[in-house]
Amino acid sequence: MEDKTTPLPISEDLSRKITSIAAGEAHTIALTGDGCVYSWGRGMFGRIGTGRETDALVPARVGFEFPDRSAARIVGIAAGAYHSLAVSEPKEFI
């Protein structure tokens, strides 16, 4: 049987450390110091933000589509029963 629970490699880079975590009804999302969001759990209704409705047993990075990818970064997250939210901060305020 294939092991599908391999953890992410540990990094000494502090910007990659988890700064915030939010739990929904059947999924979890985490925010790292550099503004990346990872999610895992039940994918039904697209709640984990991967673009699919399949379940994710290990954290997967969530991609965000900004018109100018350098214009904003994620600074906050929240999760509910069937949804996840990310709050961005415009670059000029960073």
Buried (B, 14 or more C-beta within 10 A) or exposed (E): EEEEEEEEEEEEEEEBEEBBEBEBEBBBBBBBEEBBBBBBBBBBEEBBBBEEEEEBEEBBEBEBEEEEEEEBBBBEBEBEEBBBEBEBEEEEEE
